[in-house]
């Protein structure tokens, strides 16, 4: 059983500049629909998890890669306003972007433009900051996974399982959606196996399977259907909450309860963090290392 008390938290992962479009429903083929509201944020699994960790409290670093265009620089600036310290190397390509349709009733549909940018372990980033931290991994190369293993607690998404397998390091907790085929995981795909595999099943809660074969179910945090605004980022907030609680020394079942509350809070707000107000005092951090390494 994990037992630690991390002083620092970090995410090793990716950022997508997202244009959020609020619509009554998705357009049918050839149809024009009107947008009721729209806004833009740096999001994607890495960014959303980092902001959620900052909301929970503690120092948060995001190890990532950014495009060298205005969207990459805007992502850095905005994440700084949201109390995330960005540690990134600019790549000679455009920032990955996404268009997110948020439908009445809470569903989200995403169209992604460009390739995912993740950090490389060879990037001259301050990896030493991960020593003893609680870390969530969403994207990067195998060398970045090895750097992330400096952590006292390492949580990772099953979407990165091929990179995790190539790294061959121990993952403490693997998080996956039981309803997303891109997050399928079968025992034996990672060696050594994760200490725990946490599977989310939306309003049904989810399951945990430990490496020793023990299984348990856990309940979802109840959300009244009338409270659901949209589901974008709920899974990322769940993973961040789990990382934070394990880093604080919570037992696994209690940590999952914290994670479930984070996911439930996310579906009650528009976008992944629209209720988080920018902090002008934090904005200066967003500009550190512009043009190079943060």
N, C-alpha and C positions, 0 to 999 in steps of 0.2 A: 504494500500500500504506500502511495506517495505521502511524504510528510516534509513540507518545506515552508519557508516564509520568505518569498522573494521580495526584494526591495525595489526591483525594476521589472518593467514589463515591455515586451517588444513584439512586433510582427515582422516576419520576413515574407514579403509577398508583393502583390501587384496593385496597380491603381488604374482605374478607367475613368476618363472624364465623361460623365453621364448627363445627357439631356433628358429630363423627366417630363413626360407629357401626360397630363391627367385627362382621360377621356371616359365617356359613358361606356363605350365598348370598342373593341378593335374593329377597324374597317373591314368590310367584305371586299372581295376582289373588285377593283375598279371604282370603289366608293370613296368619297371624300368625307372625313369626319372633322369636327371642330374641337379644338383643345380648350378645356375649361380653365386650366392653369398650367403653367410650365415654369421650370427652374432648372438650374444646372449645378452639379456638385462633383468633386472628385470622389469616386466611389469604387465599386469592385470589392472583392473579398478582403484584400489586404487593408485598404483604406477604411472600410466600414468597421472592421474588427479593431483597428488601431484607435479610431474615434470612440468606440464603445469602451475600450480599456481606459481611455482618458476620462470618460464620463464616470466610470466606476471609481477612479482615483488612483493616483500613482504616476510615476514618470513613465512615459511611453515613447519608444523610438520605432519608427517604421523604416526598415531596410528594404529598399526597392530600387527600381530603375525608372527613369522618366524620359519622355521624349524631349527633344531639344526645341520644340515649338512652343507657342504661347499657351497651349493647353497643359503641357508639362509644367511650365513655370507657374501657371495659375493654380494647378493642383498643389504644388508645394506651398504657395502662399496661403491658400484656403485651409489646408491641413494644419498649418501653423496656427491659424486663428482658432482652430478646433483643439488646440493644446497637444498636438502631435509633433514631435521633433522628427523631421524627415532626414534620413541618411540615404542619399541617392547619388548615383552617377548618371549624368545625362547621356542618352544614346543618340546616335546620329540618325534618328528616324522619328516619325510622328508619334505623338502620344496616342495610345489606344483609346478609342472612344466607344460610346454605346448610346443607343436610343432606347429609352425605357418607357413603355406604355403602361400607365397605372389605371386600371379599369375600376369602375364602380363595383363594389363588392370585394375589392382587395387584391385581385390577381394582377401579376406583373408579367409583361412579355418583353424580352430583351433582344435587340439586334446589335451585334458587336461589329465594330469596324477596326481592322488592324490586328496585329499579332500581340499576344500578351508579353509585357515587359516585366521580367523578374530580375533580381540581383544575381550576380555571379559571386561565388566564394573568392574568385580572383580579384574582384573589385577592391580597391584600397579604401574600404569602409572601416569604421571603428568596431570591428567584430568583437573586440574584448569586452564591449559593453554588455554582451550577452552572457558573460560569465555569471552563473548563479541566478539568472533572470528566469521569468516565466515567459515562454515564447510560443507564438502561434505561427505556423508555416502554411502559406497558401501557394507560393510560386517562387521559382529560382532554379538554379542548377544543382547537381548533386553536391558540388563543393559548398554551396550555400546551405544545404541541409546539414553538412558536416559542421559548418560554423554554427548553425543554430543549435547543434547538439551540445554546445557549451552550456546550455540552459540547465537549470535545476529541474524545470518542467518543460517538456516539449509536446505540444499539441499540434496536430496537422490535419488538413482536409484530405479526404480520400481522392479528391480531384487531382491531387499531386502524387498519386500512388506510384506512377512509373518513375518519377524522379526520386521518390523516397526509396524505391526498390534499388535503384542504381547506386544510391548513397550507401545502403547497407548498414545504417546506424539504427539504434534502438529508438523507437517512437513511444512515448509514454501513452498518449491517447490519440486514436484516430477517430475523427468525426465524419460521419456520412449521412446523407439523406436516404432513407429507405424508399423514396419515391422518385429519385432522380437517377436514371440509368447511367449518367456520367459519373456517379459516385458509388457505383457498385464495388464491393470488396468481398473477396473470397479468402478464407483462411489459407495461408501458404503463399500469398502474393507478396508478403513482406517478410524478410528474414534479417534480424530476429523479428518475431511477431510483436505487435503492439501489446503493451500491458493491458490495455482496454480498448475495445471498439464500441463507440457510442453511436447508435443509429436513431435518427429523429424520424418521427412519423406524424408530424403536424399536430393536429388537435387530439390525436390518440396518444401523445406522449412519445415513448420510444423504448428502446432496449439497450442493455449493456452486456457485452460478452467479454469476460476476462480471459487472459491467455491460458489460465489453468482450467478453462471450460465452464466456470461458474457463469450463470446468466441471471439477469434480473430485468424487470420492467420498471419504468418510471412514468408518472403521470404528467401531462401537460399542465401548464399554468392556464387556468380557465380564462378565456376571453369571450365576452358576449359578442355575437355576430354584429350587433349594432355599433360596437366599439372598433371594429376592424376598418382601418383607413387604407393601408396597402401592406403587402407582404414583402416588399423589396428589402433585403438586408437582414431579414429575421434570422436566417440560418447563420450568417456571419456574426450577428450579435450574440446568438446562442454560444457559438464557439469562443467568442471573446469572454463572455461571462464564465464559461467553464475554465478557460485559461487563468482568468483573474482569481477565481475561487480556489483552484488547485494551487496557484502560486501563493495564496494566503494561508495555505495549510488545511483547507477544508477536506473532509473525507469525501470520497467520490459521490456518494448519493446526495450529500448536502451541496456539493459543487454543481451537480446537475440541476438541482432545484434553483440555484442562483441563475444558471444558464437559461433555464426555462422562463424565468421572470424577465430576463433580458430580451429573449425572443418575443415574449408577449408584449413588452413595452414597445418594441419596434413596430409591431403591426398596428399599434394605436396611434402612430404619428405618420405624417406625410413625408415620404422619403426616409432614408436611413437615419438622418439626424436633423430634421428641419427645426425641431424645437431647441436645438443647441444654439445659443446666441454666440456670434463671433466675439472674441475678446481682443480688444485693441492692444493690450499689453503683450499678447502672445504673437502678434503678427510679425514682430521683428525676427522671431526664430525661423519664420518661413523663408526668409531671404538668405539664411546662412548657406554658404557654399554655392550660390547661384553661379552657373557656368562650370561647376566642377563637383566637388564632393562636399556633402553636408555633414 
